[in-house]
Amino acid sequence: MSLIPSFFGRRSNVFDPFSLDVWDPLGAFNSSFTRDMVPSSEFARDAAAVANTQIDWKETADAHIFKADLPGLKKEEVKIEVEDGRILQISGERSKEEEQNNEKYHRVERSRGKFLRRFQLPENAKVEEVKAAMENGVLTVTA
């Protein structure tokens, strides 16, 4: 017999090794607080769009050249900025195609959402002479 009192015929003391209550160490993760902290699918899709925006950076004798594959985007949908003197920022948004009433998607694999890439330019980059061109879905930025 236990010296720790039981309530309503059950042992419910955490210090009682024979208690019927089982402590769940992961119980806190099932709360509504932590459910609200889980990233939404929209956030995950946006993060994938950032991660999938692949950019090549090469240095020549004359300039630094950045090339990004941005299929389906117009040059008006891409923004190129030089911030804080030496940070090149390339951003934009690939918007979702609207579904018509008589259409039904079976699979959506192309990335969509906002993208943003930032690069610290070296001292020899010509930040005052940054040029950008978009041809056949390939963005070329020269600094």
Backbone hydrogen bonds in HBPLUS format (Angstrom, degrees):
<---DONOR---> <-ACCEPTOR-->    atom                        ^
c    i                          cat <-CA-CA->   ^        H-A-AA   ^      H-
h    n   atom  resd res      DA  || num        DHA   H-A  angle D-A-AA Bond
n    s   type  num  typ     dist DA aas  dist angle  dist       angle   num
A0007-PHE N   A0010-ARG O   2.95 MM   3  5.50 124.0  2.27 176.7 161.6     1
A0010-ARG N   A0007-PHE O   3.01 MM   3  5.50 164.8  2.03 119.9 122.8     2
A0020-LEU N   A0011-ARG O   3.33 MM   9  5.89 155.6  2.40 135.8 139.4     3
A0016-ASP N   A0013-ASN O   3.04 MM   3  5.38 160.7  2.08 112.0 118.3     4
A0019-SER N   A0016-ASP O   3.10 MM   3  5.26 158.5  2.15 119.4 117.9     5
A0027-GLY N   A0024-ASP O   3.00 MM   3  5.09 164.0  2.03 112.8 115.8     6
A0029-PHE N   A0026-LEU O   3.01 MM   3  5.48 140.4  2.17 110.6 121.3     7
A0030-ASN N   A0027-GLY O   3.11 MM   3  5.46 157.6  2.16 108.7 115.7     8
A0031-SER N   A0028-ALA O   3.32 MM   3  5.56 166.4  2.34 108.7 111.7     9
A0035-ARG N   A0031-SER O   3.15 MM   4  6.41 149.3  2.25 144.1 153.4    10
A0036-ASP N   A0032-SER O   3.07 MM   4  6.19 145.2  2.19 142.1 149.0    11
A0037-MET N   A0034-THR O   3.06 MM   3  4.95 139.2  2.23  93.8 105.8    12
A0038-VAL N   A0035-ARG O   3.40 MM   3  5.52 156.6  2.46 100.7 107.1    13
A0044-ALA N   A0040-SER O   3.03 MM   4  6.36 159.6  2.07 148.7 154.3    14
A0045-ARG N   A0041-SER O   2.90 MM   4  6.06 151.0  1.99 141.4 149.2    15
A0046-ASP N   A0042-GLU O   2.93 MM   4  6.19 157.0  1.98 148.0 154.0    16
A0047-ALA N   A0043-PHE O   2.84 MM   4  6.08 157.7  1.89 151.2 157.8    17
A0048-ALA N   A0044-ALA O   2.93 MM   4  6.12 149.3  2.02 141.7 150.1    18
A0049-ALA N   A0045-ARG O   2.98 MM   4  6.27 146.2  2.10 141.7 151.0    19
A0050-VAL N   A0046-ASP O   3.07 MM   4  6.43 151.4  2.16 147.7 154.4    20
A0051-ALA N   A0047-ALA O   2.95 MM   4  6.19 164.2  1.98 148.8 153.4    21
A0052-ASN N   A0048-ALA O   2.77 MM   4  5.82 145.2  1.89 146.1 155.4    22
A0053-THR N   A0050-VAL O   3.33 MM   3  5.46 158.4  2.38 102.7 109.0    23
A0056-ASP N   A0067-LYS O   2.81 MM  11  5.14 161.3  1.85 152.7 155.6    24
A0067-LYS N   A0056-ASP O   2.85 MM  11  5.14 154.7  1.92 144.5 152.2    25
A0058-LYS N   A0065-ILE O   2.86 MM   7  5.32 164.0  1.89 153.5 158.2    26
A0065-ILE N   A0058-LYS O   2.77 MM   7  5.32 171.2  1.77 165.1 168.0    27
A0060-THR N   A0063-ALA O   2.81 MM   3  5.36 178.1  1.81 174.5 174.6    28
A0143-ALA N   A0064-HIS O   2.87 MM  79  5.19 163.7  1.90 153.5 159.0    29
A0066-PHE N   A0141-VAL O   2.80 MM  75  5.02 166.8  1.82 154.5 159.1    30
A0141-VAL N   A0066-PHE O   2.82 MM  75  5.02 161.7  1.86 147.1 153.5    31
A0068-ALA N   A0139-LEU O   2.88 MM  71  5.09 155.0  1.94 143.7 151.7    32
A0139-LEU N   A0068-ALA O   2.82 MM  71  5.09 160.9  1.86 158.7 158.3    33
A0070-LEU N   A0137-GLY O   2.66 MM  67  5.05 160.3  1.70 165.6 168.5    34
A0073-LEU N   A0070-LEU O   3.31 MM   3  5.92 161.8  2.35 137.1 137.0    35
A0077-GLU N   A0074-LYS O   2.94 MM   3  5.41 153.7  2.01 113.4 121.6    36
A0078-VAL N   A0075-LYS O   3.37 MM   3  5.43 167.0  2.39 105.4 108.5    37
A0079-LYS N   A0091-SER O   2.73 MM  12  5.21 171.3  1.74 154.0 155.9    38
A0091-SER N   A0079-LYS O   2.93 MM  12  5.21 163.9  1.96 152.3 157.4    39
A0081-GLU N   A0089-GLN O   2.91 MM   8  5.14 160.3  1.95 149.6 155.7    40
A0089-GLN N   A0081-GLU O   2.77 MM   8  5.14 169.1  1.78 156.7 158.3    41
A0083-GLU N   A0087-ILE O   2.73 MM   4  5.01 160.8  1.76 151.2 151.0    42
A0087-ILE N   A0083-GLU O   2.95 MM   4  5.01 155.4  2.01 158.4 159.9    43
A0121-LEU N   A0086-ARG O   2.68 MM  35  5.13 168.9  1.69 174.9 172.6    44
A0088-LEU N   A0119-PHE O   2.82 MM  31  5.12 151.2  1.91 159.5 157.8    45
A0119-PHE N   A0088-LEU O   2.84 MM  31  5.12 149.9  1.93 145.6 155.3    46
A0090-ILE N   A0117-ARG O   2.86 MM  27  5.29 164.6  1.89 158.3 163.6    47
A0117-ARG N   A0090-ILE O   2.85 MM  27  5.29 154.8  1.91 151.4 159.9    48
A0092-GLY N   A0115-PHE O   3.15 MM  23  5.57 146.4  2.27 148.9 146.9    49
A0115-PHE N   A0092-GLY O   2.96 MM  23  5.57 158.2  2.01 147.2 147.8    50
A0094-ARG N   A0113-GLY O   2.92 MM  19  5.11 168.8  1.93 138.7 136.7    51
A0113-GLY N   A0094-ARG O   2.70 MM  19  5.11 165.7  1.72 142.0 147.2    52
A0103-GLU N   A0100-GLN O   3.18 MM   3  5.21 165.2  2.20 110.2 112.2    53
A0125-ALA N   A0122-PRO O   3.17 MM   3  5.68 168.1  2.19 118.3 121.4    54
A0126-LYS N   A0143-ALA O   2.43 MM  17  5.07 136.1  1.61 152.1 167.0    55
A0129-GLU N   A0126-LYS O   3.07 MM   3  5.48 154.0  2.14 111.0 119.0    56
A0131-LYS N   A0142-THR O   2.88 MM  11  5.20 155.9  1.94 147.8 155.9    57
A0142-THR N   A0131-LYS O   2.79 MM  11  5.20 161.2  1.83 150.8 157.4    58
A0133-ALA N   A0140-THR O   2.89 MM   7  5.29 145.9  2.01 145.1 156.0    59
A0140-THR N   A0133-ALA O   2.80 MM   7  5.29 165.9  1.82 162.4 166.7    60
A0135-GLU N   A0138-VAL O   3.04 MM   3  5.36 165.5  2.06 143.0 144.6    61
A0138-VAL N   A0135-GLU O   3.01 MM   3  5.36 157.2  2.06 113.4 120.8    62
